């Protein structure tokens, strides 16, 4: 089962091997990650491997926050927004 991102697990030795021209590591079950892809980065002599997370609502809102707001002077189409007429239903 995946570990909580902020929890600390004691280190465990893992086996390195070659897969064609790439080096691979056999990840022990207690370090298993969700999904089919990971992001890998280097911090000094350490490699950091983290799951690629699906983009949810939080990611969408963060992306929108980075975009500039609409300019009120942009040519936006007029919308016919006439009020609905009341009906006697009884």
N, CA, C and O atoms as a CHARMM CRD file, in Angstrom:
* protein
*
  360
    1    1 UNK  N      0.84900  -1.17900   0.00000 PROA 1      0.00000
    2    1 UNK  CA     0.00000   0.00000   0.00000 PROA 1      0.00000
    3    1 UNK  C      0.88800   1.23400   0.00000 PROA 1      0.00000
    4    1 UNK  O      1.93300   1.22000   0.65000 PROA 1      0.00000
    5    2 UNK  N      0.51300   2.30900  -0.70700 PROA 2      0.00000
    6    2 UNK  CA     1.33600   3.51500  -0.73500 PROA 2      0.00000
    7    2 UNK  C      1.46900   4.13400   0.65000 PROA 2      0.00000
    8    2 UNK  O      0.54200   4.10800   1.45900 PROA 2      0.00000
    9    3 UNK  N      2.63700   4.68400   0.89500 PROA 3      0.00000
   10    3 UNK  CA     2.90500   5.34400   2.16400 PROA 3      0.00000
   11    3 UNK  C      2.40000   6.77600   2.11300 PROA 3      0.00000
   12    3 UNK  O      2.32000   7.36900   1.03700 PROA 3      0.00000
   13    4 UNK  N      2.05900   7.33600   3.26800 PROA 4      0.00000
   14    4 UNK  CA     1.70200   8.74000   3.36100 PROA 4      0.00000
   15    4 UNK  C      2.91900   9.55700   2.97600 PROA 4      0.00000
   16    4 UNK  O      4.03200   9.23400   3.39200 PROA 4      0.00000
   17    5 UNK  N      2.73400  10.59700   2.19700 PROA 5      0.00000
   18    5 UNK  CA     3.85100  11.39500   1.68400 PROA 5      0.00000
   19    5 UNK  C      4.73600  11.93800   2.79800 PROA 5      0.00000
   20    5 UNK  O      5.94100  12.10100   2.60500 PROA 5      0.00000
   21    6 UNK  N      4.14900  12.22200   3.96900 PROA 6      0.00000
   22    6 UNK  CA     4.91300  12.83500   5.03800 PROA 6      0.00000
   23    6 UNK  C      5.40300  11.82100   6.07300 PROA 6      0.00000
   24    6 UNK  O      6.06600  12.20300   7.03700 PROA 6      0.00000
   25    7 UNK  N      5.09200  10.55200   5.89400 PROA 7      0.00000
   26    7 UNK  CA     5.56400   9.56600   6.86100 PROA 7      0.00000
   27    7 UNK  C      7.00500   9.18900   6.53300 PROA 7      0.00000
   28    7 UNK  O      7.46600   9.36300   5.40500 PROA 7      0.00000
   29    8 UNK  N      7.69300   8.68100   7.51800 PROA 8      0.00000
   30    8 UNK  CA     9.07700   8.25900   7.33700 PROA 8      0.00000
   31    8 UNK  C      9.14200   6.75100   7.50100 PROA 8      0.00000
   32    8 UNK  O      8.65700   6.20500   8.49200 PROA 8      0.00000
   33    9 UNK  N      9.73600   6.08700   6.53700 PROA 9      0.00000
   34    9 UNK  CA     9.90400   4.64800   6.56600 PROA 9      0.00000
   35    9 UNK  C     11.39300   4.36300   6.61200 PROA 9      0.00000
   36    9 UNK  O     12.16200   5.00700   5.89900 PROA 9      0.00000
   37   10 UNK  N     11.81800   3.40900   7.43600 PROA 10     0.00000
   38   10 UNK  CA    13.25000   3.09800   7.45500 PROA 10     0.00000
   39   10 UNK  C     13.72900   2.66600   6.07000 PROA 10     0.00000
   40   10 UNK  O     12.97900   2.03000   5.33000 PROA 10     0.00000
   41   11 UNK  N     14.96000   3.00300   5.71400 PROA 11     0.00000
   42   11 UNK  CA    15.48400   2.60800   4.40200 PROA 11     0.00000
   43   11 UNK  C     15.55300   1.08900   4.27400 PROA 11     0.00000
   44   11 UNK  O     15.73300   0.36900   5.25600 PROA 11     0.00000
   45   12 UNK  N     15.40600   0.63300   3.05200 PROA 12     0.00000
   46   12 UNK  CA    15.50900  -0.79500   2.75600 PROA 12     0.00000
   47   12 UNK  C     16.32200  -0.93100   1.47900 PROA 12     0.00000
   48   12 UNK  O     16.12300  -0.17500   0.52800 PROA 12     0.00000
   49   13 UNK  N     17.22700  -1.88100   1.45600 PROA 13     0.00000
   50   13 UNK  CA    18.04800  -2.09300   0.27500 PROA 13     0.00000
   51   13 UNK  C     17.20500  -2.65600  -0.86200 PROA 13     0.00000
   52   13 UNK  O     16.35500  -3.52000  -0.64600 PROA 13     0.00000
   53   14 UNK  N     17.44600  -2.15700  -2.08500 PROA 14     0.00000
   54   14 UNK  CA    16.71400  -2.62400  -3.25800 PROA 14     0.00000
   55   14 UNK  C     17.70500  -2.98500  -4.35400 PROA 14     0.00000
   56   14 UNK  O     18.84000  -2.51000  -4.35800 PROA 14     0.00000
   57   15 UNK  N     17.27700  -3.81300  -5.26600 PROA 15     0.00000
   58   15 UNK  CA    18.14900  -4.31800  -6.31900 PROA 15     0.00000
   59   15 UNK  C     18.07300  -3.42800  -7.56000 PROA 15     0.00000
   60   15 UNK  O     16.98400  -3.06100  -8.00100 PROA 15     0.00000
   61   16 UNK  N     19.23200  -3.08300  -8.12100 PROA 16     0.00000
   62   16 UNK  CA    19.33400  -2.36500  -9.39400 PROA 16     0.00000
   63   16 UNK  C     19.57300  -3.38900 -10.49500 PROA 16     0.00000
   64   16 UNK  O     20.25100  -4.39400 -10.28300 PROA 16     0.00000
   65   17 UNK  N     19.01200  -3.12800 -11.67100 PROA 17     0.00000
   66   17 UNK  CA    19.24100  -4.01300 -12.81000 PROA 17     0.00000
   67   17 UNK  C     19.10700  -3.22400 -14.09600 PROA 17     0.00000
   68   17 UNK  O     18.67300  -2.07200 -14.07900 PROA 17     0.00000
   69   18 UNK  N     19.47300  -3.82800 -15.19900 PROA 18     0.00000
   70   18 UNK  CA    19.38300  -3.17600 -16.51100 PROA 18     0.00000
   71   18 UNK  C     18.13400  -3.66200 -17.22600 PROA 18     0.00000
   72   18 UNK  O     17.79800  -4.84600 -17.19900 PROA 18     0.00000
   73   19 UNK  N     17.45500  -2.71700 -17.86700 PROA 19     0.00000
   74   19 UNK  CA    16.31200  -3.01500 -18.71600 PROA 19     0.00000
   75   19 UNK  C     16.61600  -2.34400 -20.04900 PROA 19     0.00000
   76   19 UNK  O     16.37700  -1.14900 -20.21800 PROA 19     0.00000
   77   20 UNK  N     17.13700  -3.10700 -20.98100 PROA 20     0.00000
   78   20 UNK  CA    17.65700  -2.57900 -22.24500 PROA 20     0.00000
   79   20 UNK  C     18.76200  -1.57300 -21.92500 PROA 20     0.00000
   80   20 UNK  O     19.76400  -1.94500 -21.31500 PROA 20     0.00000
   81   21 UNK  N     18.60600  -0.30900 -22.32100 PROA 21     0.00000
   82   21 UNK  CA    19.65700   0.68100 -22.07600 PROA 21     0.00000
   83   21 UNK  C     19.39700   1.51400 -20.82600 PROA 21     0.00000
   84   21 UNK  O     20.14400   2.44900 -20.53900 PROA 21     0.00000
   85   22 UNK  N     18.34700   1.18500 -20.08400 PROA 22     0.00000
   86   22 UNK  CA    17.99400   1.95400 -18.89200 PROA 22     0.00000
   87   22 UNK  C     18.32600   1.17900 -17.62400 PROA 22     0.00000
   88   22 UNK  O     18.25600  -0.05000 -17.59200 PROA 22     0.00000
   89   23 UNK  N     18.68600   1.91500 -16.58600 PROA 23     0.00000
   90   23 UNK  CA    18.86400   1.29400 -15.28200 PROA 23     0.00000
   91   23 UNK  C     17.50700   1.31700 -14.58300 PROA 23     0.00000
   92   23 UNK  O     16.77100   2.29900 -14.67900 PROA 23     0.00000
   93   24 UNK  N     17.18200   0.24000 -13.88700 PROA 24     0.00000
   94   24 UNK  CA    15.89600   0.13800 -13.19500 PROA 24     0.00000
   95   24 UNK  C     16.14700  -0.28900 -11.75300 PROA 24     0.00000
   96   24 UNK  O     17.21200  -0.80500 -11.41600 PROA 24     0.00000
   97   25 UNK  N     15.15500  -0.06500 -10.92400 PROA 25     0.00000
   98   25 UNK  CA    15.24300  -0.46000  -9.51900 PROA 25     0.00000
   99   25 UNK  C     14.00200  -1.27500  -9.18200 PROA 25     0.00000
  100   25 UNK  O     12.89500  -0.91300  -9.57900 PROA 25     0.00000
  101   26 UNK  N     14.17600  -2.35100  -8.46500 PROA 26     0.00000
  102   26 UNK  CA    13.05500  -3.16800  -8.02400 PROA 26     0.00000
  103   26 UNK  C     12.54100  -2.56800  -6.72200 PROA 26     0.00000
  104   26 UNK  O     13.24700  -2.57000  -5.71300 PROA 26     0.00000
  105   27 UNK  N     11.31800  -2.05600  -6.74000 PROA 27     0.00000
  106   27 UNK  CA    10.76200  -1.35100  -5.58300 PROA 27     0.00000
  107   27 UNK  C     10.06400  -2.35100  -4.67300 PROA 27     0.00000
  108   27 UNK  O      9.15600  -3.05400  -5.11700 PROA 27     0.00000
  109   28 UNK  N     10.47100  -2.43000  -3.40400 PROA 28     0.00000
  110   28 UNK  CA     9.80700  -3.33200  -2.45700 PROA 28     0.00000
  111   28 UNK  C      8.33800  -2.96100  -2.27800 PROA 28     0.00000
  112   28 UNK  O      7.96600  -1.79700  -2.42500 PROA 28     0.00000
  113   29 UNK  N      7.51300  -3.94200  -1.96500 PROA 29     0.00000
  114   29 UNK  CA     6.06900  -3.77100  -1.89300 PROA 29     0.00000
  115   29 UNK  C      5.65700  -2.67100  -0.91000 PROA 29     0.00000
  116   29 UNK  O      4.66900  -1.97900  -1.15700 PROA 29     0.00000
  117   30 UNK  N      6.37400  -2.49400   0.18000 PROA 30     0.00000
  118   30 UNK  CA     5.98400  -1.46800   1.15400 PROA 30     0.00000
  119   30 UNK  C      6.23300  -0.04600   0.64600 PROA 30     0.00000
  120   30 UNK  O      5.78700   0.91900   1.26500 PROA 30     0.00000
  121   31 UNK  N      6.94200   0.08700  -0.47600 PROA 31     0.00000
  122   31 UNK  CA     7.18900   1.39300  -1.08300 PROA 31     0.00000
  123   31 UNK  C      6.39300   1.56000  -2.38800 PROA 31     0.00000
  124   31 UNK  O      6.64000   2.49800  -3.14500 PROA 31     0.00000
  125   32 UNK  N      5.45500   0.66700  -2.64800 PROA 32     0.00000
  126   32 UNK  CA     4.68700   0.67500  -3.88400 PROA 32     0.00000
  127   32 UNK  C      3.98300   2.01100  -4.09800 PROA 32     0.00000
  128   32 UNK  O      3.44100   2.59800  -3.16100 PROA 32     0.00000
  129   33 UNK  N      3.99900   2.48100  -5.34500 PROA 33     0.00000
  130   33 UNK  CA     3.38300   3.75400  -5.70900 PROA 33     0.00000
  131   33 UNK  C      2.13200   3.50500  -6.54500 PROA 33     0.00000
  132   33 UNK  O      2.07600   2.52400  -7.28700 PROA 33     0.00000
  133   34 UNK  N      1.12600   4.37600  -6.43900 PROA 34     0.00000
  134   34 UNK  CA    -0.07500   4.21200  -7.25400 PROA 34     0.00000
  135   34 UNK  C      0.17600   4.64500  -8.69400 PROA 34     0.00000
  136   34 UNK  O      1.10700   5.40500  -8.95900 PROA 34     0.00000
  137   35 UNK  N     -0.64000   4.17200  -9.61500 PROA 35     0.00000
  138   35 UNK  CA    -0.58000   4.61500 -10.99600 PROA 35     0.00000
  139   35 UNK  C      0.41900   3.84700 -11.83000 PROA 35     0.00000
  140   35 UNK  O      0.96400   2.82500 -11.41200 PROA 35     0.00000
  141   36 UNK  N      0.64400   4.37300 -13.03100 PROA 36     0.00000
  142   36 UNK  CA     1.54600   3.72200 -13.98700 PROA 36     0.00000
  143   36 UNK  C      2.76000   4.57000 -14.33000 PROA 36     0.00000
  144   36 UNK  O      3.67000   4.09600 -15.01000 PROA 36     0.00000
  145   37 UNK  N      2.79000   5.82300 -13.86900 PROA 37     0.00000
  146   37 UNK  CA     3.91500   6.71700 -14.17700 PROA 37     0.00000
  147   37 UNK  C      4.38000   7.41100 -12.91500 PROA 37     0.00000
  148   37 UNK  O      3.61100   7.59800 -11.97200 PROA 37     0.00000
  149   38 UNK  N      5.66200   7.79700 -12.90600 PROA 38     0.00000
  150   38 UNK  CA     6.24100   8.53700 -11.79000 PROA 38     0.00000
  151   38 UNK  C      7.03000   9.71500 -12.33000 PROA 38     0.00000
  152   38 UNK  O      7.41100   9.74200 -13.50000 PROA 38     0.00000
  153   39 UNK  N      7.26800  10.68900 -11.46200 PROA 39     0.00000
  154   39 UNK  CA     8.19500  11.77800 -11.73600 PROA 39     0.00000
  155   39 UNK  C      9.46600  11.46100 -10.97600 PROA 39     0.00000
  156   39 UNK  O      9.40900  11.02300  -9.82600 PROA 39     0.00000
  157   40 UNK  N     10.60300  11.67400 -11.59900 PROA 40     0.00000
  158   40 UNK  CA    11.87700  11.42000 -10.93900 PROA 40     0.00000
  159   40 UNK  C     12.71100  12.68800 -11.02300 PROA 40     0.00000
  160   40 UNK  O     12.79100  13.32600 -12.07200 PROA 40     0.00000
  161   41 UNK  N     13.33100  13.04400  -9.90200 PROA 41     0.00000
  162   41 UNK  CA    14.19300  14.22100  -9.86700 PROA 41     0.00000
  163   41 UNK  C     15.40000  13.91300  -8.99500 PROA 41     0.00000
  164   41 UNK  O     15.40600  12.93900  -8.24200 PROA 41     0.00000
  165   42 UNK  N     16.40300  14.74100  -9.10500 PROA 42     0.00000
  166   42 UNK  CA    17.63000  14.54900  -8.34300 PROA 42     0.00000
  167   42 UNK  C     17.76900  15.68600  -7.34800 PROA 42     0.00000
  168   42 UNK  O     17.60100  16.85400  -7.69900 PROA 42     0.00000
  169   43 UNK  N     18.07800  15.34000  -6.09900 PROA 43     0.00000
  170   43 UNK  CA    18.40100  16.31100  -5.05300 PROA 43     0.00000
  171   43 UNK  C     19.77600  15.93000  -4.51300 PROA 43     0.00000
  172   43 UNK  O     19.89600  15.08700  -3.62300 PROA 43     0.00000
  173   44 UNK  N     20.81000  16.56400  -5.06500 PROA 44     0.00000
  174   44 UNK  CA    22.17500  16.18100  -4.69500 PROA 44     0.00000
  175   44 UNK  C     22.44400  14.77500  -5.20200 PROA 44     0.00000
  176   44 UNK  O     22.31200  14.51200  -6.39700 PROA 44     0.00000
  177   45 UNK  N     22.82300  13.86200  -4.30100 PROA 45     0.00000
  178   45 UNK  CA    23.07100  12.48000  -4.71600 PROA 45     0.00000
  179   45 UNK  C     21.85900  11.58100  -4.48800 PROA 45     0.00000
  180   45 UNK  O     21.96400  10.36200  -4.61800 PROA 45     0.00000
  181   46 UNK  N     20.70900  12.16800  -4.15000 PROA 46     0.00000
  182   46 UNK  CA    19.48000  11.40100  -3.92800 PROA 46     0.00000
  183   46 UNK  C     18.58100  11.48700  -5.15800 PROA 46     0.00000
  184   46 UNK  O     18.53300  12.51500  -5.83300 PROA 46     0.00000
  185   47 UNK  N     17.87300  10.40200  -5.43800 PROA 47     0.00000
  186   47 UNK  CA    16.83100  10.41100  -6.45500 PROA 47     0.00000
  187   47 UNK  C     15.50200  10.43100  -5.73300 PROA 47     0.00000
  188   47 UNK  O     15.28300   9.66700  -4.79300 PROA 47     0.00000
  189   48 UNK  N     14.61600  11.30600  -6.17400 PROA 48     0.00000
  190   48 UNK  CA    13.28300  11.40500  -5.58600 PROA 48     0.00000
  191   48 UNK  C     12.29100  10.89000  -6.62100 PROA 48     0.00000
  192   48 UNK  O     12.24700  11.38500  -7.74700 PROA 48     0.00000
  193   49 UNK  N     11.49800   9.89900  -6.23700 PROA 49     0.00000
  194   49 UNK  CA    10.50000   9.31100  -7.12400 PROA 49     0.00000
  195   49 UNK  C      9.13300   9.55000  -6.50500 PROA 49     0.00000
  196   49 UNK  O      8.89400   9.18500  -5.35400 PROA 49     0.00000
  197   50 UNK  N      8.23200  10.16500  -7.27100 PROA 50     0.00000
  198   50 UNK  CA     6.88400  10.41900  -6.75400 PROA 50     0.00000
  199   50 UNK  C      5.86000  10.11700  -7.82900 PROA 50     0.00000
  200   50 UNK  O      6.14400  10.26700  -9.01800 PROA 50     0.00000
  201   51 UNK  N      4.66200   9.68900  -7.42200 PROA 51     0.00000
  202   51 UNK  CA     3.65400   9.32700  -8.41700 PROA 51     0.00000
  203   51 UNK  C      3.16800  10.54100  -9.19300 PROA 51     0.00000
  204   51 UNK  O      3.12000  11.65000  -8.66100 PROA 51     0.00000
  205   52 UNK  N      2.80700  10.32500 -10.45300 PROA 52     0.00000
  206   52 UNK  CA     2.15400  11.35700 -11.24300 PROA 52     0.00000
  207   52 UNK  C      0.69100  11.31400 -10.83200 PROA 52     0.00000
  208   52 UNK  O      0.01100  10.30500 -11.02100 PROA 52     0.00000
  209   53 UNK  N      0.22300  12.39300 -10.28000 PROA 53     0.00000
  210   53 UNK  CA    -1.15500  12.44400  -9.78800 PROA 53     0.00000
  211   53 UNK  C     -2.08900  12.93000 -10.88300 PROA 53     0.00000
  212   53 UNK  O     -1.71100  13.74500 -11.72600 PROA 53     0.00000
  213   54 UNK  N     -3.31000  12.41900 -10.85900 PROA 54     0.00000
  214   54 UNK  CA    -4.31700  12.88400 -11.81100 PROA 54     0.00000
  215   54 UNK  C     -4.65900  14.32600 -11.48000 PROA 54     0.00000
  216   54 UNK  O     -4.68900  14.72500 -10.31600 PROA 54     0.00000
  217   55 UNK  N     -4.91300  15.08900 -12.51100 PROA 55     0.00000
  218   55 UNK  CA    -5.26500  16.49100 -12.31300 PROA 55     0.00000
  219   55 UNK  C     -6.69900  16.57700 -11.82600 PROA 55     0.00000
  220   55 UNK  O     -7.62600  16.19600 -12.54100 PROA 55     0.00000
  221   56 UNK  N     -6.88400  17.06700 -10.63100 PROA 56     0.00000
  222   56 UNK  CA    -8.20900  17.21500 -10.05900 PROA 56     0.00000
  223   56 UNK  C     -8.63200  18.66700 -10.04200 PROA 56     0.00000
  224   56 UNK  O     -8.03800  19.51400 -10.70900 PROA 56     0.00000
  225   57 UNK  N     -9.65400  18.93600  -9.27900 PROA 57     0.00000
  226   57 UNK  CA   -10.19700  20.28500  -9.19200 PROA 57     0.00000
  227   57 UNK  C     -9.16300  21.27000  -8.65300 PROA 57     0.00000
  228   57 UNK  O     -9.08800  22.40300  -9.12600 PROA 57     0.00000
  229   58 UNK  N     -8.36800  20.85400  -7.67100 PROA 58     0.00000
  230   58 UNK  CA    -7.36100  21.74400  -7.09200 PROA 58     0.00000
  231   58 UNK  C     -6.35000  22.18000  -8.15000 PROA 58     0.00000
  232   58 UNK  O     -5.97400  23.35100  -8.20900 PROA 58     0.00000
  233   59 UNK  N     -5.91200  21.23700  -8.98600 PROA 59     0.00000
  234   59 UNK  CA    -4.95000  21.57400 -10.04400 PROA 59     0.00000
  235   59 UNK  C     -5.58100  22.51600 -11.06200 PROA 59     0.00000
  236   59 UNK  O     -4.92700  23.44200 -11.54300 PROA 59     0.00000
  237   60 UNK  N     -6.84000  22.28500 -11.38900 PROA 60     0.00000
  238   60 UNK  CA    -7.53100  23.15700 -12.33600 PROA 60     0.00000
  239   60 UNK  C     -7.65400  24.57600 -11.78800 PROA 60     0.00000
  240   60 UNK  O     -7.40400  25.54400 -12.50600 PROA 60     0.00000
  241   61 UNK  N     -8.03700  24.69900 -10.52300 PROA 61     0.00000
  242   61 UNK  CA    -8.15000  26.02600  -9.91100 PROA 61     0.00000
  243   61 UNK  C     -6.79800  26.72700  -9.84200 PROA 61     0.00000
  244   61 UNK  O     -6.71700  27.93700 -10.05500 PROA 61     0.00000
  245   62 UNK  N     -5.73700  25.98000  -9.54600 PROA 62     0.00000
  246   62 UNK  CA    -4.39600  26.56900  -9.50500 PROA 62     0.00000
  247   62 UNK  C     -3.98100  27.06400 -10.88900 PROA 62     0.00000
  248   62 UNK  O     -3.36000  28.11900 -11.01800 PROA 62     0.00000
  249   63 UNK  N     -4.32800  26.29600 -11.92100 PROA 63     0.00000
  250   63 UNK  CA    -4.00900  26.71400 -13.28700 PROA 63     0.00000
  251   63 UNK  C     -4.77100  27.98700 -13.63900 PROA 63     0.00000
  252   63 UNK  O     -4.20200  28.90400 -14.23100 PROA 63     0.00000
  253   64 UNK  N     -6.03600  28.05200 -13.28500 PROA 64     0.00000
  254   64 UNK  CA    -6.82500  29.25400 -13.56900 PROA 64     0.00000
  255   64 UNK  C     -6.28100  30.46000 -12.82800 PROA 64     0.00000
  256   64 UNK  O     -6.31600  31.57400 -13.35100 PROA 64     0.00000
  257   65 UNK  N     -5.77100  30.25500 -11.59800 PROA 65     0.00000
  258   65 UNK  CA    -5.24000  31.37200 -10.81600 PROA 65     0.00000
  259   65 UNK  C     -4.00900  31.97900 -11.49800 PROA 65     0.00000
  260   65 UNK  O     -3.73200  33.16300 -11.30800 PROA 65     0.00000
  261   66 UNK  N     -3.27300  31.20100 -12.28000 PROA 66     0.00000
  262   66 UNK  CA    -2.07600  31.68500 -12.96300 PROA 66     0.00000
  263   66 UNK  C     -2.41900  32.48900 -14.21600 PROA 66     0.00000
  264   66 UNK  O     -1.62100  33.31300 -14.66200 PROA 66     0.00000
  265   67 UNK  N     -3.60300  32.25400 -14.78600 PROA 67     0.00000
  266   67 UNK  CA    -3.99000  32.92200 -16.02300 PROA 67     0.00000
  267   67 UNK  C     -4.45300  34.34300 -15.72900 PROA 67     0.00000
  268   67 UNK  O     -5.07500  34.59300 -14.69600 PROA 67     0.00000
  269   68 UNK  N     -4.15400  35.27500 -16.63200 PROA 68     0.00000
  270   68 UNK  CA    -4.61400  36.65300 -16.41200 PROA 68     0.00000
  271   68 UNK  C     -6.13900  36.71400 -16.50700 PROA 68     0.00000
  272   68 UNK  O     -6.74800  35.94200 -17.24700 PROA 68     0.00000
  273   69 UNK  N     -6.75500  37.63100 -15.75900 PROA 69     0.00000
  274   69 UNK  CA    -8.22100  37.74400 -15.82600 PROA 69     0.00000
  275   69 UNK  C     -8.66100  38.28300 -17.18700 PROA 69     0.00000
  276   69 UNK  O     -7.86700  38.87600 -17.91800 PROA 69     0.00000
  277   70 UNK  N     -9.92400  38.07100 -17.51100 PROA 70     0.00000
  278   70 UNK  CA   -10.46300  38.59600 -18.76600 PROA 70     0.00000
  279   70 UNK  C    -10.46300  40.11900 -18.73900 PROA 70     0.00000
  280   70 UNK  O    -10.75000  40.73900 -17.71500 PROA 70     0.00000
  281   71 UNK  N    -10.14100  40.69700 -19.86600 PROA 71     0.00000
  282   71 UNK  CA   -10.16900  42.15000 -20.00600 PROA 71     0.00000
  283   71 UNK  C    -11.60100  42.56200 -20.31600 PROA 71     0.00000
  284   71 UNK  O    -12.18500  42.05400 -21.27400 PROA 71     0.00000
  285   72 UNK  N    -12.19000  43.47800 -19.52700 PROA 72     0.00000
  286   72 UNK  CA   -13.58000  43.87900 -19.78500 PROA 72     0.00000
  287   72 UNK  C    -13.76800  44.50700 -21.15500 PROA 72     0.00000
  288   72 UNK  O    -14.89100  44.56100 -21.65800 PROA 72     0.00000
  289   73 UNK  N    -12.70400  44.97900 -21.76000 PROA 73     0.00000
  290   73 UNK  CA   -12.81800  45.60000 -23.08300 PROA 73     0.00000
  291   73 UNK  C    -12.71200  44.58600 -24.21800 PROA 73     0.00000
  292   73 UNK  O    -12.80600  44.95700 -25.38800 PROA 73     0.00000
  293   74 UNK  N    -12.51600  43.30300 -23.88200 PROA 74     0.00000
  294   74 UNK  CA   -12.48500  42.27000 -24.92100 PROA 74     0.00000
  295   74 UNK  C    -13.85300  42.19800 -25.58900 PROA 74     0.00000
  296   74 UNK  O    -14.88100  42.44100 -24.95700 PROA 74     0.00000
  297   75 UNK  N    -13.85100  41.86500 -26.85600 PROA 75     0.00000
  298   75 UNK  CA   -15.11200  41.74300 -27.58800 PROA 75     0.00000
  299   75 UNK  C    -15.75900  40.40400 -27.24700 PROA 75     0.00000
  300   75 UNK  O    -15.42400  39.37100 -27.82600 PROA 75     0.00000
  301   76 UNK  N    -16.68000  40.44200 -26.31100 PROA 76     0.00000
  302   76 UNK  CA   -17.42400  39.24500 -25.94200 PROA 76     0.00000
  303   76 UNK  C    -18.80500  39.33800 -26.57700 PROA 76     0.00000
  304   76 UNK  O    -19.35500  40.43300 -26.70100 PROA 76     0.00000
  305   77 UNK  N    -19.37200  38.20200 -26.98100 PROA 77     0.00000
  306   77 UNK  CA   -20.68700  38.24700 -27.62700 PROA 77     0.00000
  307   77 UNK  C    -21.77400  38.66100 -26.64200 PROA 77     0.00000
  308   77 UNK  O    -21.71500  38.35400 -25.45100 PROA 77     0.00000
  309   78 UNK  N    -22.76500  39.36600 -27.17200 PROA 78     0.00000
  310   78 UNK  CA   -23.91900  39.73000 -26.36300 PROA 78     0.00000
  311   78 UNK  C    -24.77200  38.48900 -26.15100 PROA 78     0.00000
  312   78 UNK  O    -24.90300  37.65800 -27.05000 PROA 78     0.00000
  313   79 UNK  N    -25.34600  38.36500 -24.96900 PROA 79     0.00000
  314   79 UNK  CA   -26.18700  37.22700 -24.64800 PROA 79     0.00000
  315   79 UNK  C    -27.59800  37.73000 -24.39700 PROA 79     0.00000
  316   79 UNK  O    -27.81000  38.63600 -23.59100 PROA 79     0.00000
  317   80 UNK  N    -28.56000  37.13900 -25.09100 PROA 80     0.00000
  318   80 UNK  CA   -29.95800  37.50100 -24.88400 PROA 80     0.00000
  319   80 UNK  C    -30.40500  36.85300 -23.56900 PROA 80     0.00000
  320   80 UNK  O    -30.59500  35.63900 -23.49500 PROA 80     0.00000
  321   81 UNK  N    -30.56600  37.66500 -22.55800 PROA 81     0.00000
  322   81 UNK  CA   -30.89000  37.16100 -21.23200 PROA 81     0.00000
  323   81 UNK  C    -32.21700  37.76000 -20.76600 PROA 81     0.00000
  324   81 UNK  O    -32.28700  38.47000 -19.76300 PROA 81     0.00000
  325   82 UNK  N    -33.25600  37.45100 -21.52300 PROA 82     0.00000
  326   82 UNK  CA   -34.56900  37.97700 -21.15800 PROA 82     0.00000
  327   82 UNK  C    -35.14000  37.17700 -19.99000 PROA 82     0.00000
  328   82 UNK  O    -34.94900  35.96400 -19.91800 PROA 82     0.00000
  329   83 UNK  N    -35.83600  37.84500 -19.08300 PROA 83     0.00000
  330   83 UNK  CA   -36.40500  37.12700 -17.94300 PROA 83     0.00000
  331   83 UNK  C    -37.47800  36.13200 -18.38300 PROA 83     0.00000
  332   83 UNK  O    -38.16100  36.33500 -19.38600 PROA 83     0.00000
  333   84 UNK  N    -37.60600  35.07800 -17.62600 PROA 84     0.00000
  334   84 UNK  CA   -38.62100  34.06300 -17.90300 PROA 84     0.00000
  335   84 UNK  C    -39.98200  34.60700 -17.48600 PROA 84     0.00000
  336   84 UNK  O    -40.12600  35.20400 -16.41900 PROA 84     0.00000
  337   85 UNK  N    -40.98300  34.39000 -18.34900 PROA 85     0.00000
  338   85 UNK  CA   -42.33600  34.85200 -18.03200 PROA 85     0.00000
  339   85 UNK  C    -42.95400  33.90700 -16.99600 PROA 85     0.00000
  340   85 UNK  O    -42.78900  32.68900 -17.06700 PROA 85     0.00000
  341   86 UNK  N    -43.65700  34.48900 -16.05100 PROA 86     0.00000
  342   86 UNK  CA   -44.30900  33.65300 -15.03900 PROA 86     0.00000
  343   86 UNK  C    -45.50500  32.93900 -15.64900 PROA 86     0.00000
  344   86 UNK  O    -46.16300  33.46000 -16.55000 PROA 86     0.00000
  345   87 UNK  N    -45.77300  31.75600 -15.15400 PROA 87     0.00000
  346   87 UNK  CA   -46.89800  30.96000 -15.65000 PROA 87     0.00000
  347   87 UNK  C    -47.78100  30.56500 -14.46800 PROA 87     0.00000
  348   87 UNK  O    -47.29600  30.31800 -13.36400 PROA 87     0.00000
  349   88 UNK  N    -49.06400  30.51100 -14.72100 PROA 88     0.00000
  350   88 UNK  CA   -49.98600  30.02700 -13.69700 PROA 88     0.00000
  351   88 UNK  C    -50.10400  28.51400 -13.87900 PROA 88     0.00000
  352   88 UNK  O    -50.69400  28.04700 -14.85300 PROA 88     0.00000
  353   89 UNK  N    -49.54800  27.76000 -12.95000 PROA 89     0.00000
  354   89 UNK  CA   -49.53600  26.29700 -13.09800 PROA 89     0.00000
  355   89 UNK  C    -50.68500  25.61600 -12.35600 PROA 89     0.00000
  356   89 UNK  O    -50.82200  24.39500 -12.43400 PROA 89     0.00000
  357   90 UNK  N    -51.53000  26.39200 -11.62400 PROA 90     0.00000
  358   90 UNK  CA   -52.64000  25.76500 -10.90000 PROA 90     0.00000
  359   90 UNK  C    -53.94500  26.19000 -11.47200 PROA 90     0.00000
  360   90 UNK  O    -54.99700  25.76500 -10.99300 PROA 90     0.00000
